[in-house]
Amino acid sequence: MSRISDSPWLLPVAARTWREGLHLLLNLPLALAASVFAVGGFSVSGALLITLVGVPLLAFVLLVLRGYGALERLRARLLLHSEVAEPEPLRLRPGGSGPVAWVGAMLRSGVSWRAAGYALLHAPWAVFTFCTVLTLWAFGWGAVTYPIWYRWLSEPAGIHLDGEGNGWLWDSPPDLVLVCLGGVLCLYVAALVIRGMAHVDRLLVSGLLGPSAAGERVLQLESDRSTVVDTSAADLRRIERDLHDGAQARLVSLAMELGMAKEKLATDPQAAARMVDEAHGEVKLALAELRDLARGIHPAILTDRGLGPALSAVASRCTVPVAVEVELPVRPAQAIEGIAYFTASELLQNVSKHSGATRARLEAWRTGQDRLLLQVWDDGRGGADAAAGSGLAGLAERLAAVDGLLAIVSPAGGPTTVTAELPWRDR
């Protein structure tokens, strides 16, 4: 059905043409009402700015125009099928509340002023679109249906060249066919013009009523900050759990064993010696766990020698042979080094646990666009997908928090290539 409606032969009667034409016709009443309200509201509130009423009245005018912008986004969504994201919400100053804070936030809001600009700029465009669509449709559909209604005219329609009823009259069959063809041609022109003007409307709505680049950046930074905070809290909980369940438990057990050995030292030296040996083994295990925990927080080799040796060290602990190639002429910032290291560590752990691979490759290099690329390849079974709720999803969120990206190519049967892209920042 959609192929039929999209056929160029049916362009004048396509659903899209009717929807967009209706949108352009509705421009006039809505835009005129909004522009009259905007001009009147700004004039009155501007004249009253010297009083206490002017500023709240101006904020109220902006609030109404902001609502008009929401209506226009809804109309564009329904009739133009243009999905314009909601702009950033009204933001009060930290600690601010009450009517005064609301008025200040409304006057500072770029969304409100862009909606006002849209209301003023859209009015002349709305007059043009209404007149153009109405004229083309009236002439086109009038000409197409002319053979039906021309009989009810008081006299034959036509061009009377001599002013006395003589001349070219549109009443013969060839004339009727010619009028219909002219009407069809006009409807085709109308459909193309409607689509062009509707595209201009889409640009106006998205450019003036959608989120600004700065607003989108603020929302992205807020989302990234939340991700960083959540990730840090999860890391702290993990470290606390590892300390409590691992090294701390072993040290408590060690203290108990040494206390028992001390009690037996006078009565049963051999048993005390055995208990001391067991305690010595517990000390070694506790030290190993503490080293692993410290390595998980921030490895010393990364701080002392940089990303290349640190990646070689983490690759050596992988259960799959890993070829490492690092081309970094200088060291990036410590934060980027740490994220790249833990990204590689997480990816190589996935290779060890889930891939079933026999070999892998780890590469890191700096691009000409000041980006750090980290790529892990393996010849395993494939099928890795960040959308499946695995650790790759959390890894992608961590990278996104610093304007990074995670790209996964992992068809069923393998091989798998995971590329992490990070911004390059100098130390």
C-alpha positions in Angstrom: 0.0 0.0 0.0 2.9 2.4 0.8 4.4 1.7 -2.6 1.2 2.7 -4.3 0.9 5.9 -2.2 4.5 6.8 -3.0 4.1 6.3 -6.7 5.0 9.5 -8.7 1.8 9.0 -10.7 -0.3 9.5 -7.6 1.7 12.4 -6.2 -1.2 14.9 -6.1 -3.5 12.5 -4.1 -0.8 11.0 -1.9 -1.5 11.0 1.8 1.7 12.9 2.4 0.6 15.7 0.1 -2.7 16.0 1.9 -1.1 16.0 5.3 1.5 18.6 4.4 -1.0 20.7 2.5 -3.3 20.8 5.6 -0.3 21.8 7.7 0.5 24.7 5.4 -3.2 25.8 5.4 -3.3 25.7 9.2 -0.2 27.9 9.3 -2.2 31.1 8.7 -4.8 31.1 11.6 -2.3 29.8 14.1 0.6 31.9 13.1 -1.5 35.1 12.9 -3.0 34.5 16.3 0.5 33.8 17.8 2.1 36.8 16.1 -0.7 39.2 17.2 -0.4 37.9 20.7 3.4 38.3 20.7 3.4 41.8 19.3 0.6 42.9 21.6 2.2 41.2 24.6 5.6 42.6 24.0 4.3 46.1 23.4 2.2 46.2 26.6 4.8 44.5 28.8 7.6 46.7 27.4 5.5 49.8 28.1 5.0 48.6 31.7 8.6 47.6 32.4 9.0 50.7 34.6 6.3 49.3 36.9 6.2 46.1 38.9 3.7 44.6 36.4 5.9 44.7 33.3 8.4 42.0 34.1 5.9 39.3 35.3 3.7 40.1 32.3 6.7 39.7 29.9 7.4 36.3 31.6 3.7 35.3 31.1 3.9 36.2 27.4 7.0 34.1 27.0 5.3 31.2 28.8 2.3 31.3 26.4 4.6 31.5 23.4 6.6 28.5 24.8 3.3 26.6 24.9 2.7 27.7 21.3 6.0 26.2 20.4 4.9 22.9 22.0 1.8 23.0 19.9 3.8 23.6 16.7 6.1 20.6 17.6 3.0 18.4 18.0 1.5 19.7 14.7 4.8 19.0 12.9 4.9 15.5 14.5 1.4 14.6 13.4 1.2 16.3 9.9 4.8 16.5 8.8 6.0 13.3 10.5 8.9 15.4 11.9 10.2 14.2 15.2 11.5 17.3 17.0 13.0 16.6 20.4 11.7 18.5 23.4 14.0 21.4 24.3 15.7 21.8 27.6 13.3 22.4 30.5 13.0 25.6 32.5 16.0 25.8 34.9 15.8 27.7 38.2 19.0 28.9 39.8 20.4 26.6 42.5 18.5 27.2 45.7 15.9 29.4 43.9 12.2 28.9 44.3 9.0 30.9 44.2 7.5 33.3 41.6 10.6 35.6 41.4 12.9 32.7 40.6 10.4 31.4 38.0 10.2 34.8 36.3 14.0 35.0 36.2 14.3 31.5 34.7 11.7 32.3 32.1 13.4 35.5 31.0 16.8 33.7 30.9 15.5 30.8 28.9 16.7 30.7 25.3 13.8 28.3 24.5 11.2 31.0 25.4 12.9 33.6 23.2 13.3 31.3 20.3 9.6 30.4 20.5 8.9 34.2 20.4 11.1 34.6 17.4 9.4 31.7 15.7 6.0 33.3 16.3 7.1 36.6 14.7 9.0 35.1 11.8 6.4 32.4 11.0 3.5 34.9 10.3 4.6 36.2 6.9 5.7 32.7 5.8 2.3 31.4 6.9 0.5 34.0 4.8 2.6 33.0 1.8 2.1 29.2 2.3 -1.7 29.6 2.8 -2.2 31.8 -0.3 0.1 29.5 -2.5 -1.6 26.2 -1.4 -5.1 27.6 -1.6 -4.5 29.1 -5.1 -2.9 26.0 -6.6 -5.4 23.6 -5.1 -8.4 25.8 -6.0 -7.3 26.1 -9.6 -6.1 22.5 -9.9 -9.1 20.8 -8.4 -11.5 23.3 -10.0 -10.0 22.5 -13.5 -10.1 18.7 -12.9 -13.7 18.8 -11.8 -14.7 21.4 -14.5 -16.5 18.9 -16.8 -18.8 18.1 -13.8 -19.9 21.5 -12.7 -19.5 23.8 -15.9 -23.1 22.9 -17.0 -24.5 24.8 -14.0 -22.9 28.1 -15.0 -25.2 30.8 -16.1 -23.3 31.1 -19.3 -20.5 29.0 -20.9 -17.2 29.7 -19.3 -14.5 30.9 -21.5 -12.4 33.8 -22.7 -14.6 36.2 -24.6 -12.2 37.9 -27.0 -14.7 40.5 -28.4 -16.5 41.2 -25.2 -19.8 40.1 -26.8 -19.8 36.5 -26.0 -17.9 35.4 -29.0 -14.5 33.8 -28.8 -13.0 30.8 -27.1 -15.6 29.0 -25.0 -14.7 26.0 -22.8 -17.6 23.8 -23.6 -16.6 21.3 -26.3 -15.1 17.8 -25.4 -11.6 18.8 -26.5 -11.8 21.9 -24.4 -12.9 19.9 -21.4 -10.0 17.4 -21.8 -7.6 20.3 -22.1 -8.9 21.9 -19.0 -8.6 18.6 -17.1 -5.0 18.1 -18.2 -4.2 21.7 -17.1 -5.7 20.9 -13.8 -3.7 17.7 -13.4 -0.5 19.5 -14.3 -1.4 22.2 -11.7 -2.0 19.6 -9.0 1.4 18.0 -9.8 3.1 21.4 -9.4 1.1 22.0 -6.2 2.3 18.7 -4.7 5.9 19.5 -5.4 5.6 23.1 -4.1 3.8 21.7 -1.0 6.6 19.3 -0.2 9.2 22.0 -0.7 7.4 24.5 1.6 6.8 21.7 4.2 10.5 21.1 4.3 11.0 24.7 5.1 8.5 24.4 7.9 10.5 21.4 9.2 13.6 23.4 9.3 11.9 26.3 11.1 10.4 24.0 13.8 13.6 22.0 14.4 15.8 25.1 14.3 13.8 27.4 16.5 11.6 25.1 18.6 13.9 22.1 19.1 16.8 21.8 21.6 19.8 24.1 21.0 23.3 22.7 20.6 24.3 24.1 23.9 21.2 22.7 25.6 21.8 19.2 24.1 25.4 19.5 25.3 24.3 20.4 28.8 21.9 17.4 28.9 24.6 15.1 27.6 27.1 16.3 30.2 24.5 15.8 32.9 23.9 12.3 31.7 27.6 11.6 31.5 28.1 13.0 35.0 25.4 10.7 36.3 27.1 7.8 34.6 30.5 8.7 36.1 29.0 9.0 39.6 27.1 5.7 39.3 30.3 4.0 38.0 32.4 5.4 40.7 29.9 4.3 43.4 29.8 0.8 41.9 33.6 0.7 41.9 33.7 1.8 45.5 31.1 -0.9 46.5 33.2 -3.5 44.6 36.4 -2.5 46.4 34.6 -2.6 49.7 33.1 -6.0 49.0 36.4 -7.4 47.9 38.2 -6.0 51.0 35.4 -7.3 53.3 35.1 -10.8 51.8 38.7 -11.3 50.8 41.7 -9.7 52.5 39.8 -8.6 55.6 38.4 -12.0 56.2 41.8 -13.6 55.8 43.4 -11.1 58.1 40.8 -11.8 60.8 41.4 -15.5 60.4 45.2 -14.9 60.6 44.8 -12.9 63.8 42.8 -15.8 65.4 45.3 -18.4 64.3 48.2 -16.4 65.7 46.4 -16.0 69.0 45.8 -19.7 69.2 49.4 -20.4 68.3 50.5 -18.0 71.1 48.4 -19.9 73.6 49.9 -23.3 72.5 53.5 -22.0 72.3 54.2 -23.0 75.9 52.3 -26.3 76.1 52.5 -27.6 72.5 55.4 -26.0 70.5 54.9 -28.3 67.5 51.2 -27.5 67.1 52.0 -23.8 67.5 54.7 -24.1 64.8 52.1 -25.7 62.4 49.6 -23.0 63.2 52.3 -20.3 62.4 53.1 -22.1 59.1 49.4 -22.0 58.2 49.2 -18.3 59.2 52.2 -17.7 56.9 50.3 -19.2 54.0 47.3 -17.0 54.9 49.5 -13.9 54.8 50.7 -14.8 51.3 47.2 -15.2 50.1 46.1 -12.0 51.7 49.0 -10.1 50.1 48.1 -11.6 46.7 44.5 -10.5 47.0 45.6 -7.0 48.1 48.0 -6.8 45.1 45.1 -7.8 42.8 42.9 -5.3 44.4 45.4 -2.5 44.0 46.0 -3.5 40.4 42.3 -3.2 39.8 42.2 0.3 41.3 45.2 1.7 39.4 48.2 -0.4 38.5 51.6 0.9 39.4 53.0 -0.1 36.0 50.5 2.2 34.3 51.6 5.2 36.4 55.4 4.4 36.1 55.8 3.2 32.6 52.7 4.2 30.6 50.0 2.6 28.6 52.1 0.4 26.3 53.8 -1.7 29.1 50.6 -1.8 31.1 48.7 -3.2 28.1 51.4 -5.8 27.6 51.1 -6.8 31.3 47.4 -7.2 31.2 47.6 -9.2 27.9 50.1 -11.6 29.6 47.4 -12.5 32.2 44.9 -13.4 29.4 44.3 -17.2 29.0 44.5 -16.7 25.2 47.8 -15.7 23.5 47.5 -12.0 22.7 49.7 -10.1 20.2 50.1 -6.5 21.5 51.0 -3.6 19.2 51.0 -0.1 20.7 52.0 3.0 18.7 51.8 6.0 21.0 54.6 8.6 20.5 53.7 10.4 23.7 51.5 9.5 26.7 48.0 10.8 26.9 46.4 12.3 30.1 46.3 10.0 33.1 42.5 9.8 33.0 42.5 8.7 29.4 45.3 6.2 30.1 43.3 4.7 33.0 40.1 4.4 31.0 42.0 2.8 28.1 43.7 0.4 30.4 40.5 -0.8 32.1 38.7 -1.0 28.8 41.4 -3.3 27.5 41.4 -5.3 30.7 37.6 -5.8 30.5 37.7 -6.8 26.8 40.5 -9.3 27.4 38.6 -10.8 30.3 35.7 -11.3 27.9 38.0 -13.0 25.5 39.3 -15.3 28.3 35.9 -16.2 29.7 33.4 -16.1 26.8 35.0 -16.1 23.4 36.4 -19.6 23.1 39.2 -18.1 21.0 42.6 -19.5 20.3 44.4 -16.2 19.6 43.8 -12.5 20.0 45.3 -9.2 19.1 45.4 -5.9 21.0 46.3 -2.7 19.3 46.4 1.0 20.4 47.3 4.0 18.3 46.6 7.7 18.0 44.8 9.0 15.0 45.3 12.3 13.2 42.0 13.7 14.6 43.4 13.5 18.2 41.6 10.3 19.1 43.0 7.3 20.9 41.9 4.0 19.3 42.0 0.7 21.2 41.1 -2.4 19.3 40.8 -6.0 20.5 40.4 -8.8 18.0 39.8 -12.5 18.6 39.0 -15.6 16.5 36.3 -16.9 18.9 32.7 -17.8 18.4 31.4 -14.3 18.0 27.9 -13.1 18.9 29.0 -10.3 21.3 26.3 -7.7 21.7 26.2 -4.7 24.0 22.4 -4.6 23.8 22.2 -8.1 25.4 22.8 -6.6 28.8 26.4 -7.8 29.1 29.4 -6.0 30.6 29.9 -4.4 27.1 26.9 -2.1 27.8 28.5 -0.7 31.0 31.8 -0.3 29.1 30.0 1.7 26.4 28.4 3.9 29.0 31.8 4.6 30.6 33.3 5.5 27.3 30.4 7.7 26.4 30.9 9.6 29.7 34.2 11.0 28.3 32.9 11.5 24.7 34.2 8.0 23.7 32.6 5.3 21.5 32.5 1.6 21.5 32.0 -0.2 18.2 31.4 -4.0 18.1 31.6 -6.2 15.0 30.9 -9.8 16.1 29.0 -12.0 13.7 27.9 -15.4 14.7 30.8 -17.8 14.3 33.3 -14.9 14.7 35.7 -13.3 14.5 35.0 -10.4 16.9 36.5 -7.0 16.7 35.8 -4.4 19.4 37.1 -0.9 18.9 37.1 1.7 21.6 37.6 5.4 20.7 38.6 7.9 23.3 39.5 11.6 23.0 43.2 12.4 23.1 44.2 14.7 25.9 47.8 15.6 26.6 49.3 15.2 30.0 
